[in-house]
Amino acid sequence: MMKLYELAGQQDNNLFSPYCWRIRMALAHKGLDASYIPCRFTEKELIRESGQKLVPVLQDGEKIMHDSWGIARYLEETYPENPLFPGKSAVAQTLFFRHWVEGTLQPLILPVIIMDIFNHIHEKDRDYFRITREKRFGMPLEQREDKSPEQIERLATALSPVRAVFADNDFLCGTQPGFADYILFGAFQWARGVSETKLLDQSDPVFQWRDRLLQLFDGMPLKTAGYPV
């Protein structure tokens, strides 16, 4: 059976990494069984054999791999049933979408939830998280936080192209979800796992799409810790 090492907070089922959620959903999409191993920020020894320090890490037999994009491509090539990338141009299009989510949307979500992340991670991780993130941001975590209505509105505006897709489609990939859906869904699970802040209005087509994703695979995403927002 495969093993997926994924980031967890204080509780083992408090799973908030957007990148790990991509692979958790991809495995379920392909109907692949896996054991899920919670890993905290400072538990680097659990993934030592991957040769690096970040999750997700997937072990499939003797093969160990990291990086959500690389793992998704491996799953698609090795287990082609129930494709994650439907259509000949889907890989290139999804790669573009991945960079848009990581470069545009996730940076808009981060200021809203940064202190929520800090408050939900394991106590032994907090010094590591504060030191590494404050070095990255060049400021204290508290100064990086922004839950203002203006910040929420900036996120809503950035999501306009996604809403256009949902005018005629249930999912980003059409009638069925694909890896592009799981990339965006991971960003919202990142927030839902740690924050009570409402990012989406219930009338928003993106909210309705997210609700469809939450119901997938017998409601698997709802069985992990999170807030009803």
N, C-alpha and C positions, 0 to 999 in steps of 0.2 A: 504494500500500500504506500502511496505517496505520503510525504510529510511536508506541510506548509508551516514555516516559521513566520509568525505575524506579530506585529506590535500590539501590546496590551497595556492598559492602565492599571489602576489599583486592583481591579477585578480581572480575572482571566478572560471574561466575556465582554470586557469593555475594549472593543476593537475599533480604533479610530484612524488607522493609517489609510489615507486614500489609495496608496499604491498596493497595500495588502488586500484591500477590498476589491480591487480590480481582479486579482487572481482568485480570491475566494469565490467571486461571482463567475469567473471563467471556468473554474473547476466544476461548479454546479451546472453551468450551462452545458458542459460536455458530458455530464453524468459520471464524472470521475470521482472515485472515493479517495479520501485523504484523511490523515490525522492532522489535527490543527494544534500547533504548539505555541502557546503564548510566550512572548519574548519581550522583556523590558529594554529600555534604552541602554542600560548599563550591563546587560547580560550578553555581552559580545561573545563569550565562550560558547554559547549555544550554536552560533553560526560560524564558528572559527573555520570549519572545513570548507566554507564557501570562498575563503581567501579575501574576504572584505568584511565590512562592519554594518551593513544595512540590510533591512528586510524590505520586501519579502524574499525569503529563500525557499526554494522548492527542491526537495530530494525525490527523485524518481529512480528507484533501484540504486545503481552505482553513480548515477548522474546527479550532480548538485549544481544548481544555477541560481542566479540572483538577477535583479532588475525586472520590474513588472513587464516591460515591453519585450525583453528577451524571453521571459517565461511564457508570455502569451504566444509569441511566434513559435516557440518550441511545442507548446500544446497543440497549436494548429497543425503543425507539420507532422507531429507524432501521432496525434489522435484526431484525424480529419473529420470524423462525424460531428454533426452539430456545429458547423463552422462559426467561428468568432468574427471572421472577416468575409462576409458574403459578397461575392462579385470580384471580378478581376482587378479592379482598381481600389478595392476596399482597404488594402494594407496601406497604400500611400495616403489615401484620404484620412484614414484613422490616425496615421502618424502626424499629419497636419493638425488634426483635431486635438491630439494629445498635447502638442506643443502650445496650442491655443489655451487649453484648459490650464496647463502648468504655468504658462507665461502671463495669462490674463486673469482667469477666474480665481485660481487658488491664491494669488497674491491679494485679491480683493476680500477673500474669506478670512485669510490669516489674521488681520488686525482685529477682526470681530471676535475670534475665538482663542487668541493667544493665551490669555490668562485662564480661560476655561481649560485649555490643554494642561497648563501648569498645575491647576488645581485637581486634575483627574489622574495625573500620572502617579506612579508609585513614589513613595517618599524617598526611596533610595536613588531615584532618577532626578530629583529636583535640582540638586546642585549642578549636575551634568547639563541638564536642559537649560538652566538659567545661564551658565557660563558660555555654552556653545552658541545659544541664540542671541545673547546680548553682544557677543563678539561679532556675529553675523550682521546684526541690525545696527550696531554702533550706538545702542541706547538701551536703557533698562526695559524689561518686558512691559512694565506698567506704562511707559511712554509710548510703546509700540501699539498698545491696545486702542481700538477705535470702534465703539459700538454705536456711533452716532447714526441718526436717520439718514444723514447724507452719505455715509459709507454704505448702508444697506441699499440706498438708491443707486449708488454707483454700480453695485453688483447687479441690481435689477436691470439697469441699462445695458450692461455688458452681455446679459443673457438674451437680448433681443434676437440675435440670429438663431438661437436655439428655439425660441418661441415660433419663429417662422416655419421651422421644420414640423413642429407639432400641429400646425394648422391643417396638415394633410396626412400626418403619420402618427401612429401610436408610439413609435420609438425612433431614435435617431437613425437606426438602420432600416427603417421601414415598418413592415408588419410584425417583425420579430426583433428582439434586442440583439445587439452584437457588442463587440469590445468597445466601440465608441460610447455606447450607453454606459458600460461599466466604468469607463474612465470618468465620465461626468458624475455618475452615481457615487463613485468613490469620494469625490470632492464633497458631496453633500453628506455622506456618511461620516466623513471627517468631522464635520460640524455637529451632526446629530448625536454622535457618540459622546460629546463633551459639553455641549452648550444648549442652554434653554433659549437662546436668542433666536427669534423668528426671522429666517432669511427669506421665506417665500409666503405670499398670500395664498389662501386656499383656492382663490379664483384664478391663480396663475397657471397656465398650461404646463409650466415646468414643475409646479407642485403636483399636478395630476399625473404627470409622467413619473415623477419620483415615487408617488404612491403605487403606481403599477409595478415599479421595480421592487418596492418593499414587499409586495405580495408574491413575488416569484419564488419558485422552489419551495413551495409550501410555507411561505412566509419566513424563510431562513434569516433574512436580514433583521426581521423584527424580534428574533429570538436572542439577539445580542443586546447588551446594555445600550440604552440611548434615550433621548428625550422625544416626546410626542410633539414635535414642531414641524 
